Amino acid sequence: MVGIGGFGHMSEVDEALALAEEEARSSAPMRRRDSCDKAFLAVIKAVDQLLVKSGYPEPQRHGDRFAYLCELESKVPEIGKAELSEKLGARFSKAHVACFYEGKVELAEEEVGKARKLVEEVGKFLQ
């Protein structure tokens, strides 16, 4: 299988997204809930790859990730225009908090789709 964007062959990002997409279609609420966590993981791993490629250390906390990404956006106009930190924040709020932690599984399919789109967008900056 060919990887998404600049992520190579079936990376952890690809695997997490594939599992998220499968689970988001499940009728079982717990699987749909888990799909959001996997989708958010894919986004995190993609963003971390972009940050490391751009010379930042791999983030250990979400706060570090957001800070590094905001700094990168201010340094690289194309990345700034993509508003990746805004999109990461939205996925954090909706996929990670609302769907996974709060159990709003009705968000699962939409959030997994948005995560895939964000991963693909990040992948373009890795090529």
C-alpha positions as CSV (number, residue, x, y, z in Angstrom):
1,M,0.0,0.0,0.0
2,V,1.3,3.5,-0.9
3,G,1.4,5.9,2.0
4,I,-0.5,9.2,2.3
5,G,1.3,12.4,1.4
6,G,5.0,12.2,2.3
7,F,4.6,9.4,4.9
8,G,6.0,6.4,2.9
9,H,4.7,2.9,2.8
10,M,1.9,2.1,5.4
11,S,3.3,4.3,8.1
12,E,1.8,4.6,11.6
13,V,-0.1,7.6,10.3
14,D,-1.7,5.5,7.5
15,E,-2.4,2.6,9.8
16,A,-4.1,4.8,12.4
17,L,-6.3,6.4,9.7
18,A,-7.2,3.1,8.1
19,L,-8.3,1.7,11.5
20,A,-10.1,5.0,12.3
21,E,-12.1,4.8,9.0
22,E,-13.1,1.2,9.6
23,E,-14.1,1.9,13.2
24,A,-16.0,5.1,12.4
25,R,-18.4,3.0,10.2
26,S,-19.1,0.6,13.1
27,S,-22.5,0.4,14.7
28,A,-20.7,-0.1,18.1
29,P,-20.4,3.2,20.0
30,M,-17.1,2.2,21.6
31,R,-15.5,1.5,18.2
32,R,-16.8,4.8,16.9
33,R,-15.3,6.5,19.9
34,D,-12.0,4.8,19.4
35,S,-12.0,5.9,15.8
36,C,-11.7,9.5,16.9
37,D,-8.7,8.7,19.1
38,K,-7.0,6.9,16.2
39,A,-7.8,9.8,13.8
40,F,-6.3,12.3,16.3
41,L,-3.2,10.1,16.7
42,A,-2.7,10.1,12.9
43,V,-2.9,14.0,12.9
44,I,-0.5,14.2,15.8
45,K,2.0,11.8,14.2
46,A,1.8,13.7,10.9
47,V,2.3,17.1,12.6
48,D,5.2,15.7,14.6
49,Q,6.9,14.5,11.4
50,L,6.5,18.0,9.9
51,L,8.0,19.6,13.0
52,V,10.9,17.2,13.2
53,K,11.6,17.7,9.5
54,S,11.6,21.4,10.1
55,G,14.2,21.2,12.8
56,Y,12.1,21.0,16.0
57,P,12.5,18.3,18.6
58,E,9.7,15.8,18.7
59,P,7.0,17.2,21.0
60,Q,6.4,15.5,24.3
61,R,3.2,17.4,25.1
62,H,0.4,19.0,23.2
63,G,1.4,22.4,24.4
64,D,4.9,22.0,22.9
65,R,3.3,20.8,19.6
66,F,1.1,23.8,19.3
67,A,3.9,26.2,20.3
68,Y,6.3,24.7,17.7
69,L,3.7,24.6,15.0
70,C,2.7,28.3,15.6
71,E,6.4,29.3,15.5
72,L,6.8,27.3,12.2
73,E,3.8,29.0,10.8
74,S,5.3,32.4,11.5
75,K,8.6,31.4,9.8
76,V,7.2,29.6,6.7
77,P,4.5,31.6,4.9
78,E,3.0,28.6,3.0
79,I,2.5,26.7,6.3
80,G,1.1,29.8,7.9
81,K,-1.4,30.2,5.2
82,A,-2.5,26.6,5.6
83,E,-3.5,27.4,9.3
84,L,-2.4,24.0,10.5
85,S,-2.4,25.1,14.1
86,E,-6.0,26.2,13.8
87,K,-7.0,22.9,12.2
88,L,-5.0,20.9,14.8
89,G,-6.8,22.8,17.5
90,A,-10.2,21.9,16.0
91,R,-9.3,18.2,15.8
92,F,-8.1,18.3,19.4
93,S,-11.3,19.9,20.5
94,K,-13.7,17.8,18.4
95,A,-12.1,14.4,17.8
96,H,-10.0,14.1,20.9
97,V,-12.1,15.8,23.5
98,A,-15.7,15.8,22.3
99,C,-15.8,12.4,20.5
100,F,-13.3,10.4,22.4
101,Y,-13.4,11.7,25.9
102,E,-17.0,13.0,26.0
103,G,-18.4,10.1,23.9
104,K,-20.1,12.2,21.2
105,V,-19.8,9.4,18.7
106,E,-22.1,11.0,16.2
107,L,-19.0,13.1,15.3
108,A,-16.9,10.1,14.4
109,E,-17.3,9.8,10.6
110,E,-17.0,13.6,10.1
111,E,-14.0,13.9,12.4
112,V,-12.2,11.0,10.8
113,G,-12.7,12.6,7.4
114,K,-11.4,15.9,8.6
115,A,-8.4,14.2,10.1
116,R,-7.6,12.5,6.8
117,K,-7.9,15.8,5.0
118,L,-5.5,17.4,7.5
119,V,-3.0,14.6,7.3
120,E,-3.0,14.9,3.5
121,E,-2.4,18.6,3.8
122,V,0.5,18.1,6.3
123,G,1.9,15.4,3.9
124,K,2.2,18.0,1.1
125,F,4.7,19.9,3.2
126,L,6.7,16.8,3.8
127,Q,7.3,16.1,0.1
